[in-house]
Amino acid sequence: MPRDLPLGNGNLLITFDSRYHLRDVFFPLVGQENHTAGHYFRLGVGFGHQFSWVHDAPWICTLMYEPRTLMTRVTLRHPVWRLEIQAQDAVDMVQNVLVRRLVIRHEAPVVETVTLFFTQDFHIYGLDVGDTAFYDPVTGGVVHYKRERYFTVNGQIPGSRDAGVSSYSTGNKETAQAEGTWRDAEDGQLGGNPIAQGSVDSAIGLSAEIEPGQEAIYHVWLCAGKSLEEVRRLDGWVRFRGVEAILDRTRAYWKLWGDPDAAWVPDKTREECPLTALESPLADLYIQSLLIMRTHIDNRGAIIAANDSDVMHYARDTYSYMWPRDGAFVAMAFDRAGYEDIAQRFFDFCREVIEPEGYFLHKYNPDRTLSSSWHPWYRQGQVELPIQEDETGLVLISLWEFFKRHRQVETIKPWFRPLIVNAGQFLADYRDSESGLPLPSWDLWEERHGIHAFTVSTVYGGLMAAHKFAQAFGEVRLGDHFWQAAQSVQQAFRQYFLEPEHTRWLRSLRQEPDGTWMFDTTWDASLLLLWRWGLVESHEEAMKNTAAGVYQHLWVPGPVGGLARYQQDPYQRVDPRPEAVGNPWFVCTLWYGEYLVRTGDLDGALALLRWARQYGLPSGVLAEQLHPDTGHPVSVAPLTWSHAEYVWTTLSYLNAQRARSPFLRGFPPSSAAETR
């Protein structure tokens, strides 16, 4: 089930699914320590003597963001009861607090007591062992805690003299004797049990009488901290500031953060902003993509691939890690859009985790420790590095793009030796002495070991970035060394990867023990990027033939369309037929859009931007991949990388439009100064 509405501030990440369950609570690191383990926090409604969970029929649920903010706009309607709930949720941009405002209106002919029940199914530190939940008489709410993680859940009817919730209960869950305290809400009354320990959950209730045709407001909040004193202090802060004021300041902050005037050039009026060259839905998705990406970035620099914990139930692992590849693509998109501070924190992270020999391992936790991996250190009787070499090249590429735009010499200085020189030296050394090609490593899809065209393009781009850095910092001999290595890689690529019969680039190759070369002719969407960092020219015959072949063989037939990763891709494949190409991916489809921009087909690129908007969720969330027949999300949603590619392709499209249009010419500049 996708996460339709992620909210966060870089320390606290909250996600809601398509039925308005609160599903994930990450704190204090985004992507690490999910204190729900994906379990449901339910919302129930007591209406007179009746009760219903809002995820059940006949409730109708619409989940959106307030445009260009990280505030939800949720509508829940019960047509039988003639009752409607309008909900707003937001994580404060500074304090680790989720605030919720729910407005209930009913058209029933009599006065009704309406009780909202909120259930909490914490698994603190990801486990339901040794947790405690208790009613806190100091705040009037319920506290869950274990070791150094504390969470207070509280609420109030505005204007009520009573502090805290109307009712509460705590209890045991997920045992043979007890499903959970959430069942206690279904009779419309909570038992008031004040404490429970072990595997526990809780429920709180807020009640108000509502006249026919009138409305009532309910305020609820969740505070996250590392001690009881901290969450009590945060609870007091919410009461002092007020939920309405916190919502107002959060709205203002994110509108300012994502405002196209501020993000491009402050001295331009809204009418002159190039985003107006886009249809409104596409411009809105551009801003919302930046905001959604921001929720998946930890304030200490980790750019997390995805935080949809449902995938854990299938693979017993998640996407809640920092892949240097994904991070580099996202950092480049943010930097190009004018948010260089996010890119800078990412590079700080990379400087801390890169190996002394100059390469990155598979992926990392947000706390900068090495994460889980399936790449072996020893295989087929040989010791090998468990790396995807493109990750090292891409970080260097993105770092040069950052420096080219901002020329922050003092910022680069501490990165120069450990990150730039060491990585460049590794790329230069990690090559076959006879062919000049990079040595085998794992591909960007993390499935095949060999020498891959996409990896070669990033090695070339990384070496050229290292060359330019060395030249800029006066290391002329070192710069020449990197340049010569890059030229050797480029020449070897043209020698070994060209298929003469069809004048196209191959996906991969590997050398057998007897010295013969094995060629992989599979069509792969990553071939669309071979031009991007200069390995080949976008307009040369082999690249044009390759792009045409990718489109011909990977465009998914059917009502949805979109590009698959590669032929017969098995990952999460919906159509089991051998001839089925696979599921459409946002990333791959937008790569094709980027290539169309590069080759001058702006109408084709615009059509793919529209496609991305059409198959995003109503909230703007873009999944990893789609069901080829229904367009529903498959695998994780949102995928940070999908949003980054939408942002990147949109900027490329706008720059190309600017070059054509006198109205847009000169804004934003496409040179190194392309920034806000």
Sequence and secondary structure as in RCSB ss.txt:
>XXXX:A:sequence
MPRDLPLGNGNLLITFDSRYHLRDVFFPLVGQENHTAGHYFRLGVGFGHQFSWVHDAPWICTLMYEPRTLMTRVT
LRHPVWRLEIQAQDAVDMVQNVLVRRLVIRHEAPVVETVTLFFTQDFHIYGLDVGDTAFYDPVTGGVVHYKRERY
FTVNGQIPGSRDAGVSSYSTGNKETAQAEGTWRDAEDGQLGGNPIAQGSVDSAIGLSAEIEPGQEAIYHVWLCAG
KSLEEVRRLDGWVRFRGVEAILDRTRAYWKLWGDPDAAWVPDKTREECPLTALESPLADLYIQSLLIMRTHIDNR
GAIIAANDSDVMHYARDTYSYMWPRDGAFVAMAFDRAGYEDIAQRFFDFCREVIEPEGYFLHKYNPDRTLSSSWH
PWYRQGQVELPIQEDETGLVLISLWEFFKRHRQVETIKPWFRPLIVNAGQFLADYRDSESGLPLPSWDLWEERHG
IHAFTVSTVYGGLMAAHKFAQAFGEVRLGDHFWQAAQSVQQAFRQYFLEPEHTRWLRSLRQEPDGTWMFDTTWDA
SLLLLWRWGLVESHEEAMKNTAAGVYQHLWVPGPVGGLARYQQDPYQRVDPRPEAVGNPWFVCTLWYGEYLVRTG
DLDGALALLRWARQYGLPSGVLAEQLHPDTGHPVSVAPLTWSHAEYVWTTLSYLNAQRARSPFLRGFPPSSAAET
R
>XXXX:A:secstr
  EEEEEE SS EEEEETTS EEEEEEEETTEEETTTT  B EEEEETTEEEETTSTT EEEEEE TTSS EEEE
EEETTTTEEEEEEEEE SSSSEEEEEEEEEE  SS EEEEEEEEE   GGG  SSEEEEEETTTTEEEEEETTEE
EEEEEE TT SS S SEEEEEE SSSS   GGGGGGGT      EEEESEEEEEEEEEEE TT EEEEEEEEEEE
SSHHHHHHHHHHHHHH HHHHHHHHHHHHHHHH HHHHS TTS GGG GGGGS HHHHHHHHHHHHHHHHTB TT
S B S   GGGHHHHSS S SB HHHHHHHHHHHHHHT HHHHHHHHHHHHHHS TTS   S B TTS B     
 SEETTEE     HHHHHHHHHHHHHHHHHH  HHHHHHHIIIIIIHHHHHHHHSB TTT SB  EE TTSS EE
EEHHHHHHHHHHHHHHHHHHHHTT HHHHHHHHHHHHHHHHHHHHHSEETTTTEE SEEEE TTS EEEE   BG
GGGGTTTTTSS TTSHHHHHHHHHHHHHHB  SSS  B SBTT  TT S  STT     BHHHHHHHHHHHHHTT
 HHHHHHHHHHHHHHS TT    SEE TTT  EES SS HHHHHHHHHHHHHHHHHHHHH TTTTTSS SSTT  
 
